[in-house]
Amino acid sequence: MVLAGGTGGAKLARGMLDVVGPERLSVIVNTGDDTEIYGAHVSPDPDLVTFWLADRIDERGWGLAGDSFRVMEMLGELGEDVWFNLGDQDLAIAIRRARALADGRRLTEAQLEIARALGVSASVLPMSDRPVRTRIRATGRWWTLQEFMIRARGQGEVEVEDVRFSGARSAGTTPEVLAAIARAQAIVIGPSNPVISIGPILAIPQLRGALAAATAPVVAVSPLVEGAVLKGPTAAFMRHRGVELGAAGLASLYEGVLDAIVTDEQTPLELPTLRTRLLMDGAEGRARLAAETLAFADSLITSRPAAGSVHGL
């Protein structure tokens, strides 16, 4: 099982697919980025993971390959403030999701239906069926996650003043997520932003408790490659949390849940550590990191009584 949000987690999930196959892969995905716009319900991270698993990701690494933007262009012509640019096919998916929710379907059901329609048989599971929304305080005001990433950061580098996960404490998780955790033989926290991609998942008490109580080892893959952030505002958010930009800082953010870590740093850590190359360059690089992470997880459980090998996620 993989916990994911953002491109790093999605890429590792795609590597896991090559290693364990779709029937054995479950991905619990952040929904704190979700937004209602253009009459649609957009779930950026669940869709990102789905697009990667379907091999339909575009060259940017987050949209659908071959998508067009005619609807956004026309909205702009009509005077709409098109600050959130959504491809036509992407919009169709978001409209379908909004209709399913309006019909009384759960977010989990809607996402599984979308995944199946795109040919994905692995389980892409929203972290909750109830709304959880990430809010960022910067430049003296509160922003939604999407507004912060597009509008606030579009003004230049800004300091993160506060982060909240609105609705997380009362959201609860889903039966599908709890079942996936219970049957998992390895739980891998993907190389995602630990604060705004994994943070909302861990902010749900029921889900965090299930991870802490899991019999499977919980292994985090660092999003830092040779000490650097390849993409996104991970450094700004770790700085806001008051932790160092490194594996030790990452581990402190996952305290109480984490059993081991995968990193390319040579600094000694208190947790069991696999040191390996983290750059996922192409399909071979993704599969290599996935296979090495699973073998590492397997090594953590082989000494347990009646333990088996990691046959699935």
Secondary structure, 3 states (H helix, E strand, C coil): CEEECHHHHHHHHHHHHHHHCHHHCEEEECCCCCEEECCEEECHHHHHHHHHHCCCECCCCCCECCCCCHHHHHHHHCCCCCCCCCCHHHHHHHHHHHHHHHCCCCHHHHHHHHHHHCCCCCEEEECCCCCCEEEEEECCEEEEHHHHHHHHHHHCCCCCCEEEEECHHHHCCCHHHHHHHHHCCCEEECCCCCCCCCHHHHCCHHHHHHHHHCCCCEEEECCEECCEECCCCHHHHHHHHCCCCCHHHHHHHCCCCCCEEEECCCCCCCCCEEECCCCCCHHHHHHHHHHHHHHHHHHHHCCCCCCCCCCCC
